[in-house]
Amino acid sequence: MTNQRCGWCGVDPLYVAYHDEEWGVPSRDERALFELLILEGMQAGLSWLTILRKRAQFRRAFKSFAPEVIARFGRSDEERLLADAGIVRNRAKIAAAIGNARALLALHDRGESLSTWLWEGADRPAQNRFRTLAEVPAQTPASKDLSRRLHAAGFRFVGPTICYAWMQASGRVNDHLLSCPRHDACSQLGTI
């Protein structure tokens, strides 16, 4: 078995750093999970590298992804975001991000969290053993269920494919290929 990174990250230094340091690392941090969920929705139809290149500006524009701040965004904030060339200027995605902050706060009001929803039924990441990128699914029954539950709670831009990408990025599943040194590294992270 060769010792190569997952082929999807290519050679761009920003993408390689994301692959090597973030993608697949288990997280239960609510703010970080919210940021990832919003960015995964923003990525729909675009490359993840596009989002990574805009991530710093997304963090500024969306006030470090603080849901209690975003939930108070009004029409002037939406217009400000639509005029910001440093982010994805898509009216539906911006409205969804604001609505998702409100849905998250409603979840918190019920004593629930994204973390508990994401990690429901698991005390450690699922360890997949894929040898090729072609084997990695775009969605799974778990991502379909999570998508359904998030939609029912008022979240948008959270389809099964976006949910699976969120599960991968947040370390809920370890989808680093077996040939990738990060597969073993992430599998050693254990319970969180």
C-alpha positions in Angstrom: 0.0 0.0 0.0 1.4 3.4 -1.0 1.5 6.2 1.5 -0.3 8.9 -0.4 -2.8 11.6 0.5 -6.4 11.2 -0.6 -6.4 12.3 -4.3 -9.1 14.9 -3.9 -6.9 17.4 -2.2 -4.5 17.8 -5.1 -1.4 19.9 -4.6 -2.7 23.3 -3.7 -1.0 24.2 -0.3 -4.3 25.4 1.2 -6.1 22.2 0.2 -3.3 20.0 1.4 -3.2 21.8 4.8 -7.0 21.4 5.1 -6.7 17.7 4.3 -3.7 17.1 6.6 -4.8 19.2 9.6 -8.6 19.5 9.6 -10.6 17.1 7.4 -11.7 14.0 9.3 -10.6 15.2 12.7 -13.4 14.4 15.1 -15.1 17.5 16.5 -17.9 18.1 18.9 -17.4 21.9 19.1 -20.8 23.4 18.4 -19.5 26.6 16.8 -17.0 24.8 14.6 -19.7 22.3 13.5 -22.1 25.1 12.7 -19.4 26.8 10.6 -18.7 23.6 8.7 -22.4 23.0 8.1 -22.9 26.5 6.7 -19.7 26.3 4.5 -20.8 22.9 3.2 -24.1 24.5 2.1 -22.2 27.4 0.6 -20.1 24.9 -1.4 -23.0 23.3 -3.2 -22.3 23.5 -6.9 -18.7 24.8 -6.3 -15.4 23.3 -5.4 -14.3 23.0 -1.7 -11.1 24.8 -2.6 -13.2 27.9 -3.6 -14.7 27.9 -0.1 -11.4 27.4 1.6 -10.0 30.4 -0.3 -12.9 32.5 0.9 -13.1 31.0 4.4 -11.4 33.9 6.2 -13.8 36.4 4.6 -16.7 34.2 5.4 -15.6 34.2 9.1 -15.5 38.0 9.0 -18.8 38.5 7.1 -20.6 36.0 9.3 -19.2 37.2 12.6 -17.1 34.1 13.3 -20.2 32.0 12.8 -21.7 33.0 16.1 -25.3 31.8 15.7 -26.7 34.3 18.2 -25.3 37.1 16.1 -26.3 35.7 12.7 -29.8 35.0 13.9 -30.3 38.7 14.4 -29.2 39.6 10.8 -31.8 41.6 8.9 -32.4 42.9 5.4 -29.4 45.3 5.6 -27.1 42.4 6.6 -28.4 40.3 3.7 -27.6 43.2 1.3 -24.2 43.6 2.9 -23.5 39.9 2.4 -24.8 40.0 -1.2 -22.4 42.8 -2.0 -19.4 41.1 -0.4 -17.2 39.7 -3.3 -15.1 37.8 -0.7 -17.9 35.2 -0.1 -20.4 33.3 -2.2 -23.0 35.8 -3.1 -26.0 33.6 -3.5 -29.3 35.0 -2.0 -30.7 31.6 -1.2 -27.5 30.3 0.5 -27.2 33.5 2.5 -30.8 33.4 3.6 -30.3 29.7 4.5 -27.3 30.6 6.7 -29.3 33.1 8.6 -32.3 30.8 8.9 -30.0 28.0 10.0 -28.6 30.2 12.9 -32.2 30.7 14.0 -32.9 27.0 13.7 -29.8 26.2 15.7 -30.8 28.6 18.5 -34.3 26.9 18.6 -32.5 23.6 18.9 -30.5 25.0 21.8 -33.7 26.3 23.4 -34.9 22.7 23.4 -31.7 21.5 25.1 -30.3 19.9 21.9 -27.3 20.6 19.8 -25.8 20.0 16.4 -23.1 17.9 18.1 -25.6 15.5 19.7 -27.5 15.2 16.4 -24.3 14.6 14.4 -22.9 12.1 16.9 -26.1 10.4 17.8 -25.5 6.7 18.4 -21.8 6.9 18.1 -19.0 7.3 20.7 -16.3 7.3 18.0 -16.0 8.0 14.3 -17.1 5.3 11.8 -13.9 3.9 10.4 -14.4 3.3 6.7 -11.8 1.3 4.7 -12.0 2.6 1.2 -9.1 2.0 -1.2 -10.2 4.3 -4.0 -12.2 7.6 -4.3 -14.7 5.8 -6.4 -15.7 3.7 -3.4 -16.5 6.7 -1.2 -20.3 7.3 -1.2 -21.8 10.7 -1.8 -24.5 10.0 0.8 -25.5 7.2 3.2 -28.6 6.1 5.1 -27.2 8.0 8.1 -26.7 11.2 6.1 -30.2 10.9 4.7 -31.6 10.5 8.2 -29.6 13.5 9.5 -30.8 15.6 6.5 -34.4 14.7 7.2 -34.1 15.6 10.8 -32.3 18.9 10.1 -34.9 19.9 7.5 -37.7 19.1 10.0 -36.0 21.4 12.5 -36.0 24.2 10.0 -32.5 24.0 8.5 -31.9 24.5 4.8 -29.1 23.6 2.3 -28.7 20.4 4.3 -29.5 17.6 1.8 -28.1 14.1 2.3 -24.9 14.8 0.2 -24.2 18.0 2.1 -24.8 16.2 5.4 -22.4 13.4 4.4 -19.7 15.9 3.4 -20.3 17.5 6.9 -19.9 14.1 8.5 -16.6 13.6 6.7 -15.3 17.0 7.4 -16.2 16.9 11.1 -14.7 13.5 11.6 -18.0 11.7 12.2 -16.8 9.3 9.6 -13.2 8.6 8.7 -13.2 8.5 4.9 -9.5 9.0 4.4 -8.4 6.3 2.0 -6.4 3.4 3.4 -3.4 4.5 1.5 -3.5 8.0 3.1 -1.4 8.5 6.3 -4.3 10.5 7.7 -6.5 7.4 7.8 -4.5 5.8 10.6 -3.9 9.1 12.3 -7.6 9.9 12.4 -8.5 6.3 13.5 -6.2 6.7 16.5 -8.1 9.7 17.8 -10.5 7.4 19.5 -13.6 8.6 21.4 -14.3 12.2 21.8 
